[in-house]
Amino acid sequence: MRHMRAPLAALTLLAVLAPAVPAAAAAPQLVADLAVSTGALRYGATGFLYGLGDEGIPDETMLAALKPQVTAQKAPDGLQHPNGDALKIAPMFKRTGGRDIQIYMQDIYQQWPYENRGLADYLAKVDTMTRQVVADPYRSSYVYVPFNEPDLIWYQNNLTGLIADWRTVVQRIRSIDPRARVAGPNFASYRAADMRAFMTAARNNGVLPDVTTWHELGDDFFSGWYGHHDDYRAIERDLGISARPISINEYGRFSGDLGVPGNLVQYVTRFENSKVDGCLAYWTTAGGLNDLVTRNNQATGAWWLYKWYGDLTGNTVAVTPPARNGPLQGVAALDPAKKQARLVFGGNLDVNGTYATDVVVRNVTFGSRVHVTVWGVDSSGLNPNGGPYLVTEGDYTVGGGQITVPLSGLKGSSAYQMIVTPDTDRTTAARYEAEYAALGGTARVTYGSNTGYSGTYFTEGYGASTNAATKFVVTAANDGYYNVGLRYSAGPYSGAPANRSARIALNGTTLTDLALPGTADWNTWNTATARVFLKAGINRIDVSAYATDDRDAINVDYLDVTPATGTITTYQAEASGNVLSGTAVAVNDSAAEGGRYVGWLGAGAANTLTFTNVVVPTAGRYRMVVGYANGELGPGATNYNSNIVDRYADLTVNGVSAGRTYYRNTLGWSNYRTRVVDVTLAAGANTIRFGNASAGYVPNLDYIRIAAPIV
């Protein structure tokens, strides 16, 4: 888990992976065979260790776009970290479609390595934790992890002791929770002989794990993964044990992998090929999806890799890399209904170098010609990434059932996405094209005979539907207003009015029913524009059917998102009209907007800041941008990780409670960031109070800005 390892060079994957390609040699081939299905998508690599901090950390929209599957979190009321309690993050994780929440039970202890106070002490804690899980509404989603890296902690060179205590602890858990799912042994690395001995004893003692877990944190992963996986499956067969789900609940090396798309794609492809789950390792800070998210709601380059992975639909198909254990890897899926094949790939021996490859797609059945688009995303470290860029786009003649797409100048640290569709393109895919977006309900892409659209086609299926949806993920550089242009057609449709509308939702909340004047026919296109307040970073805009009378019968072509202006009113925290109560005080800081902030809020009900005379023209929901700083580090393990604290504030609007909001740690007291919170305000003057009656403090507050969500 978090034991220190010698730093590894971020420049190479390992010279043993594959020989260097001679300059004169033909480009290596990455081959996807659309006729060879390898099964349903698992999306298993999209898991996190301590990737979730608190409610809203990371931003829920950031998480939902990735199709999260598994997260491993600290024990209920555990002392190992200030945040990331499994039971507290469960509601958000399940709302975003997450499957399993693993509970690292030894995280009940504060120190790393865990203090060993004897089995009796631990069993008493196991009793308490298990009863908390049984009483929790998300009980069926939890998986107990009784021991973490036991081969290094408590049981180093003592497999016999681990086997005995595993039996005792698992029996105790199942005596309290008969429906319990238990994961183990959770070795720090794959240990073939120990795994065989452990599983043999667990079978004989009636305490087999329901999920088999170990960690892949070393260089040997790249050359050894398939050997590890196959050896474990052989153990199951030899012992007559039914195949368990496998979860590599910590993966990625201490240096050089997290945040680097070109390296991470190799884990994604190997895990998806093997249909196992994996959780990115915890090497930096909690609550940021293990370096996929920065500043709470902005994407690093690696986030886009996992977003592309989550965009795969249909079934996976066979991908043959130049070398099975080599650096260049890819995962592909075919969606016959959508007539789309997608391939996510990347990886190079020298992560700072460039390379070439010929991507071969076999058994293409979309016609005699197909359209291909290739996007790239670069590594941005822990900084926000501007998003994917178009690498190449073109039409290819299918010969012998296949196409070959030559690519050169690819970056070792980058990842790439290729989409193959029928040759129906009319313009370059330079916008947020509907046919590449996630679809919901009856929305579909048919590649029919219509004309006038942008890109390769559009989405339809909104007629006679109340659930068709096209779900766009868009990027905003800053908090503020953007013109969101929806290009659509709305031709004659039996029983439908001439003019139509579509329901627009922003980040899961209905924004408006956008008026869409009818078009002369289904080959005539129009654009309706709304000015919408977007938060900096990732936003999801859904265009949905909603009515039973076909007023929403439209086809959707694309979204355009461009910066705009609008009324945004700023209220400084230290302004003279505000009310500072108790210990609240204005403090000078040149990094703050206006040179001052208000601090020492919370840690008692009396210590509050009230913004007064917050004026809006009409009653309704508004977007409140909170400028704040939070550099607090909390108690926890004495290790190399920063135990960041995500402070929270309880909001009161016009004297009525407006809920609790957590604020992602900004990693420094002079690092000011923003958090966008929706508040309901009355027409005219309003008061907004920040406080925290518990022992915890509110972040240092710089300002709030108030803006209508749509104008």
Secondary structure by P-SEA (a helix, b strand, c coil): cccccccccccccccccccccccccccccbbbbccccccccccccccccccccccccccaaaaaaacccbbbbcccccccccccccccaaaaaaaacccbbbbcccccccccccccccaaaaaaaaaaaaaaaaaccccccbbbbcccccccccccccaaaaaaaaaaaaaaaaaacccccccccccccccaaaaaaaaaaaaaacccccbbbbbcccccccccaaaaaaaaaaaaaaacccccccccccccccccccccaaaaaaaaaaaaaacbbbbbbcccccccccccccccccccaaaaaaaaaaaccccccccccccccccccccccccccccbbbbbbcccccccccbbbbbbbcccccccbbbbbbbbbbbccccccccccccccccccccccbbbbbbccccccccbbbbbcccccccccccccccccccccccccccccccccccccccccccccccbbbbbbbbbcccbbbbbbbbbbbcccccccccbbbbbbccccccccccccccccccbbbbbbbbccccccbbbbbbccccccccccccccbbbbbbbccbbbbbbcccccccccccbbbbbbcccccccccccccccccccccccccccccccbbbbbbbbcccccccccccccccccbbbbbbbccccccbbbbbcccccccbbbbbbbbbbbcccbbbbbbbbccccccccccbbbbbbccc
